[in-house]
């Protein structure tokens, strides 16, 4: 069955499920287990359905001082198409053809602060509340753009003083998440820690939850919280960007100027990620609109970002319906054995 997402054709999408993760290209995104740390195996493409794709930007393109908003790099066109196919299959299984309507979802947030034993990285309760407020405002359309229908409620805050975990989160990630993770697919587990000087954040996609529920969540550098020490990325919007991935959004520059772009009809095509806050930037001049440099799913500075679009809101609602909502979890339990979630 063929579906058209807002005029950006899916005719070049490949078949096959994404599996547990996706190999990322370059050095700027996140994804499956890799998003959460580590490169992943690329999903196999069905023979005869070669996807058109722009080569990933060269390493360092539009990056400043070696900073990366996401951990690993960009999804390839094939990987993005596989994730999208899985989304459409889940929606079809649950409700038949059609997109989810605007929804009103309060997302519980479990914040896990992993800090050094001398207190480095141990952000205050007030800062945690500020970060939740930033998520609420951004996804509620309080700055600009669409009200996505997602709100965020702080459910729990944990604090762990552990020098080894703090200094090398990736090395200890499985252990950390096994000990700390709370809730199910509907709970945003937000880990605040040290990711090194060059990485701002990382996240998993909704499609990955069923195969690896313990890995689900968002990890962000403690330097990027509201009032943090990371110059130009100190308003808490790294958490917003990564939570956009957690709810299923790709980067605005996914697939460059080539169909189907980021699979959202009202975000203009963009050849490569933005840096800083460029004005009048148009890297796909043969496509409608200037680059969406103010969108939360680009790589602009925090001061430049202020919106999600109505199309992105619908796509996040689709992902919630397919993978994170109650109906999705009941459907998965009836089709496959439950995977136990490790808790402390």
For each residue, the residues with C-beta under 8 A, 3 or more apart:
1: 88 92 97
2: 10 11
3: 10 88 97
4: 7 8 9 10
5: 8 10 84 260 263 264 265 315
6: 264 265 266 311
7: 4 265
8: 4 5 259 260 261 263 264 265
9: 4 12 259 260
10: 2 3 4 5 13 81 84 260 263
11: 2 259
12: 9 49 51 52 77 81 259 260
13: 10 49 51 81 84 85 260
14: 45 46 49 50 51 78 81 82 85
15: 45 46 49 82 85
16: 43 44 45 46 82 85
17: 43 82 85 86 89 207
18: 21 22 32 43 79 82 83 86 205 207 208
19: 22 32 41 43 211
20: 32 33 40 41 208 211 212
21: 18 31 32 33 34 35 40 41 208 212
22: 18 19 31 32 34 40 42 43 75 76 79 82 83
23: 34 39 40 41 42 76 79
24: 29 30 31 34 35 39 40 72 73 74 75 76 79
25: 56 73 74 75 76
26: 29 56 57 58 59 61 73 74
27: 59 60 63 68 72 73
28: 57 63 68 69 70 72 73 74 251 273 299
29: 24 26 35 70 71 72 73 74 75 245 251
30: 24 34 35 36 70 71 72 201 202 203 204 242 245
31: 21 22 24 34 35 40 72 75 79 204 205
32: 18 19 20 21 22 35 36 40 204 205 207 208 212 215
33: 20 21 36 37 38 40 204 208 212 215
34: 21 22 23 24 30 31 37 38 39 40 71 72
35: 21 24 29 30 31 32 70 71 72 202 203 204 205 245
36: 30 32 33 71 173 177 202 203 204 215 217 219
37: 33 34 71 169 170 173 202 219
38: 33 34 72 170 173
39: 23 24 34 72
40: 20 21 22 23 24 31 32 33 34
41: 19 20 21 23
42: 22 23 76 78 79
43: 16 17 18 19 22 78 79 82
44: 16
45: 14 15 16 49 50 51 78 82
46: 14 15 16 49
47:
48:
49: 12 13 14 15 45 46
50: 14 45
51: 12 13 14 45 77 78 81
52: 12 77 258 259
53: 76 77 78 255 258
54: 77 255 256 257 258 271
55:
56: 25 26 73 74 76
57: 26 28 61 62 74 272 273
58: 26 61
59: 26 27
60: 27 63 66
61: 26 57 58 272 273
62: 57 272 273 274 275 299
63: 27 28 60 66 67 68 275
64: 67 232 275 276
65:
66: 60 63 197 198
67: 63 64 198 199 200 233
68: 27 28 63 71 198 199 200
69: 28 200 201 233 238 241 299
70: 28 29 30 35 73 199 200 201 202 203 241 242 245
71: 29 30 34 35 36 37 68 195 199 201 202 219
72: 24 27 28 29 30 31 34 35 38 39 202
73: 24 25 26 27 28 29 56 70
74: 24 25 26 28 29 56 57 251 253 254
75: 22 24 25 29 31 79 80 83 250 254
76: 22 23 24 25 42 53 56 79 80
77: 12 51 52 53 54 80 81 254 255 258
78: 14 42 43 45 51 53 81 82
79: 18 22 23 24 31 42 43 75 76 82 83
80: 75 76 77 83 84 250 254 255 263
81: 10 12 13 14 51 77 78 84 85
82: 14 15 16 17 18 22 43 45 78 79 85 86
83: 18 22 75 79 80 86 87 205 207 248
84: 5 10 13 80 81 87 88 263
85: 13 14 15 16 17 81 82 88 89
86: 17 18 82 83 89 90 207
87: 83 84 90 91 207 248 318 319 322 323
88: 1 3 84 85 91 92
89: 17 85 86 92 93
90: 86 87 93 94 322 323 328
91: 87 88 94 95 97 98 99 100 318 321 322
92: 1 88 89 95 96 97
93: 89 90 331
94: 90 91 321 322 327 328 331
95: 91 92 98 321
96: 92
97: 1 3 91 92
98: 91 95
99: 91 314 317 318
100: 91 103 314 317 318 320 321
101: 317
102: 149 313 314 317
103: 100 149 150 317 320 321
104: 149 151
105: 149 150 151 320 325
106: 151 152 153
107: 150 151 152 153 186 187 188
108: 153 155 183 186 187 188
109: 132 135 152 153 154 155 187 188 189 190
110: 155 156 157 158 180 181 182 183 187 188 189 190
111: 128 131 132 154 156 157 158 190 192
112: 157 158 160 176 180 181 189 190 191 192
113: 121 122 123 128 157 158 159 160 192 193 222
114: 121 160 162 165 166 169 176 180 191 192 193
115: 119 120 121 122 123 159 160 161 166 193 222
116: 119 120 121 122 161 163 166 167 194
117: 161 162 163
118:
119: 115 116 122
120: 115 116 166 194
121: 113 114 115 116 166 192 193 194 222
122: 113 115 116 119 159 161
123: 113 115 127 128 192 222 225
124: 127 128
125: 128 129 157
126: 129 130
127: 123 124 130 131 225 226 227
128: 111 113 123 124 125 131 132 154 157 192
129: 125 126 132 133 154
130: 126 127 133 134 225 226 227 236
131: 111 127 128 134 135 190 192 225 226 236 239
132: 109 111 128 129 135 136 152 153 154
133: 129 130 136 137
134: 130 131 137 138 226 235 236 237 239 240
135: 109 131 132 138 139 152 236 239 240 243
136: 132 133 139 140 142 151 152
137: 133 134 140 142 143
138: 134 135 142 143 237 240 296 308
139: 135 136 147 148 149 150 151 152 240 243 308
140: 136 137 147 148 150 151
141: 144 145 146 147 148 307 308
142: 136 137 138
143: 137 138 306 307
144: 141 294 306 307
145: 141 295 306 307 308 309
146: 141 307 308 309 310 312 313
147: 139 140 141 313
148: 139 140 141 308 312 313 316 317
149: 102 103 104 105 139 313 316 317
150: 103 105 107 139 140 247 316 320
151: 104 105 106 107 136 139 140
152: 106 107 109 132 135 136 139 188
153: 106 107 108 109 132
154: 109 111 128 129 132 157
155: 108 109 110 182 183 187
156: 110 111 182
157: 110 111 112 113 125 128 154
158: 110 111 112 113 180
159: 113 115 122
160: 112 113 114 115 165 176 179 180
161: 115 116 117 122
162: 114 117 165 166
163: 116 117 166 167
164: 167 168 171 172
165: 114 160 162 168 169 172 175 176 193
166: 114 115 116 120 121 162 163 169 193 194
167: 116 163 164 194
168: 164 165 171 172
169: 37 114 165 166 172 173 176 191 193 194 195 219
170: 37 38 173
171: 164 168
172: 164 165 168 169 175 176
173: 36 37 38 169 170 176 177 215 219
174: 177 178 214 215
175: 165 172 178 179
176: 112 114 160 165 169 172 173 179 180 191
177: 36 173 174 180 181 189 191 214 215 217 342
178: 174 175 181 214 342 344
179: 160 175 176 344
180: 110 112 114 158 160 176 177 189 191 344
181: 110 112 177 178 189 214 216 217 341 342 343
182: 110 155 156 187 189 343
183: 108 110 155 186 187 189
184: 187 213 329 341
185: 206 209 213 216 323 324 328 329
186: 107 108 183 324 325 326 329
187: 107 108 109 110 155 182 183 184
188: 107 108 109 110 152 217 218 243 246
189: 109 110 112 177 180 181 182 183 216 217 218
190: 109 110 111 112 131 217 218 219 220 239 243
191: 112 114 169 176 177 180 217 218 219 220
192: 111 112 113 114 121 123 128 131 220 221 222 225
193: 113 114 115 121 165 166 169 219 220 221 222
194: 116 120 121 166 167 169 221 222
195: 71 169 199 200 201 202 219 220 221
196: 199 221
197: 66
198: 66 67 68
199: 67 68 70 71 195 196 202 221
200: 67 68 69 70 195 220 221 224 230 233 238
201: 30 69 70 71 195 218 219 220 221 224 238 239 241 242
202: 30 35 36 37 70 71 72 195 199 218 219 220 242
203: 30 35 36 70 217 218 219 242 243 245 246
204: 30 31 32 33 35 36 208 209 212 215 216 217 218 245 246
205: 18 31 32 35 83 208 245 246 248
206: 185 209 246 247 248 319 320 322 323 324
207: 17 18 32 83 86 87 210 248 323
208: 18 20 21 32 33 204 205 211 212 215 216
209: 185 204 206 212 213 216 323 324
210: 207 213 323 332 336 339
211: 19 20 208 339
212: 20 21 32 33 204 208 209 215 216
213: 184 185 209 210 216 339 341
214: 174 177 178 181 341 342
215: 32 33 36 173 174 177 204 208 212
216: 181 185 189 204 208 209 212 213 246
217: 36 177 181 188 189 190 191 203 204 246
218: 188 189 190 191 201 202 203 204 239 242 243 245 246
219: 36 37 71 169 173 190 191 193 195 201 202 203 242
220: 190 191 192 193 195 200 201 202 224 225 238 239 242
221: 192 193 194 195 196 199 200 201 224 228 230 238
222: 113 115 121 123 192 193 194 225 228
223: 228 229 230 233 234
224: 200 201 220 221 228 230 233 234 236 237 238 239
225: 123 127 130 131 192 220 222 228 234 236 239
226: 127 130 131 134 234 235 236
227: 127 130 234
228: 221 222 223 224 225 233 234 236
229: 223 234
230: 200 221 223 224 233 234
231: 234
232: 64 276 301 302 303
233: 67 69 200 223 224 228 230 237 238 301 302
234: 223 224 225 226 227 228 229 230 231 302
235: 134 226 302 303
236: 130 131 134 135 224 225 226 228 239 240 302
237: 134 138 224 233 240 241 296 302 305
238: 69 200 201 220 221 224 233 241 242 302
239: 131 134 135 190 201 218 220 224 225 236 242 243
240: 134 135 138 139 236 237 243 244 296 305
241: 69 70 201 237 238 244 245 296 297 305
242: 30 70 201 202 203 218 219 220 238 239 245 246
243: 135 139 188 190 203 218 239 240 246 247
244: 240 241 247 249 296 297 308 312 316
245: 29 30 35 70 203 204 205 218 241 242 248 249 250
246: 188 203 204 205 206 216 217 218 242 243
247: 150 206 243 244 316 319 320 324
248: 83 87 205 206 207 245 315 316 318 319 320 323
249: 244 245 262 264 297 312 315 316
250: 75 80 245 254 262 263 297
251: 28 29 74 254 262 273 297 298 299
252: 262 267 268 270 291 292 295 297 298
253: 74 256 262 270 271 272 273 274 298 299
254: 74 75 77 80 250 251 261 262 263
255: 53 54 77 80 258 259 260 261 262
256: 54 253 261 269 270 271 272 284
257: 54 261 269 270 271 283 284 286 287
258: 52 53 54 77 255 261 269
259: 8 9 11 12 52 255
260: 5 8 9 10 12 13 255 263
261: 8 254 255 256 257 258 264 267 269 270
262: 249 250 251 252 253 254 255 267 297
263: 5 8 10 80 84 250 254 260 315
264: 5 6 8 249 261 267 309 311 312 315
265: 5 6 7 8 311
266: 6 309 310 311 312
267: 252 261 262 264 270 292 295 297 309 311 312
268: 252 284 287 288 289 290 291 292
269: 256 257 258 261 284 287 288 289
270: 252 253 256 257 261 267 273 274 283 284 291 292 298
271: 54 253 256 257 283 284
272: 57 61 62 253 256 283
273: 28 57 61 62 251 253 270 298 299
274: 62 253 270 277 278 281 291 293 298 299 300 304
275: 62 63 64 278 299 300 301
276: 64 232 300 301 304
277: 274 293 294 300 301 303 304
278: 274 275 281 291 293 300
279:
280: 290
281: 274 278 290 291 293
282: 285 289 290 291
283: 257 270 271 272 291
284: 256 257 268 269 270 271 287 291
285: 282
286: 257
287: 257 268 269 284
288: 268 269
289: 268 269 282 292
290: 268 280 281 282 293
291: 252 268 270 274 278 281 282 283 284 298
292: 252 267 268 270 289 295 297 298 309
293: 274 277 278 281 290 298 300 304
294: 144 277 298 300 304 305 306 307
295: 145 252 267 292 298 305 307 308 309 312
296: 138 237 240 241 244 305 306 307 308
297: 241 244 249 250 251 252 262 267 292 308 312
298: 251 252 253 270 273 274 291 292 293 294 295 305
299: 28 62 69 251 253 273 274 275
300: 274 275 276 277 278 293 294 304 305
301: 232 233 275 276 277 304 305
302: 232 233 234 235 236 237 238 305
303: 232 235 277
304: 274 276 277 293 294 300 301
305: 237 240 241 294 295 296 298 300 301 302
306: 143 144 145 294 296
307: 141 143 144 145 146 294 295 296
308: 138 139 141 145 146 148 244 295 296 297 312 313 316
309: 145 146 264 266 267 292 295 312 313
310: 146 266 313 314
311: 6 264 265 266 267 314 315
312: 146 148 244 249 264 266 267 295 297 308 309 315 316
313: 102 146 147 148 149 308 309 310 316 317
314: 99 100 102 310 311 317 318
315: 5 248 249 263 264 311 312 318 319
316: 148 149 150 244 247 248 249 308 312 313 319 320
317: 99 100 101 102 103 148 149 313 314 320 321
318: 87 91 99 100 248 314 315 321 322
319: 87 206 247 248 315 316 322 323 324
320: 100 103 105 150 206 247 248 316 317 323 324 325 328
321: 91 94 95 100 103 317 318 325 327 328
322: 87 90 91 94 206 318 319 325 328
323: 87 90 185 206 207 209 210 248 319 320 328
324: 185 186 206 209 247 319 320 328 329
325: 105 186 320 321 322 328 329
326: 186 329 330
327: 94 321 330 331
328: 90 94 185 320 321 322 323 324 325 331 332
329: 184 185 186 324 325 326 332 333
330: 326 327 333 334
331: 93 94 327 328 334 335
332: 210 328 329 335 336
333: 329 330 336 338
334: 330 331
335: 331 332
336: 210 332 333
337:
338: 333
339: 210 211 213
340:
341: 181 184 213 214
342: 177 178 181 214
343: 181 182
344: 178 179 180
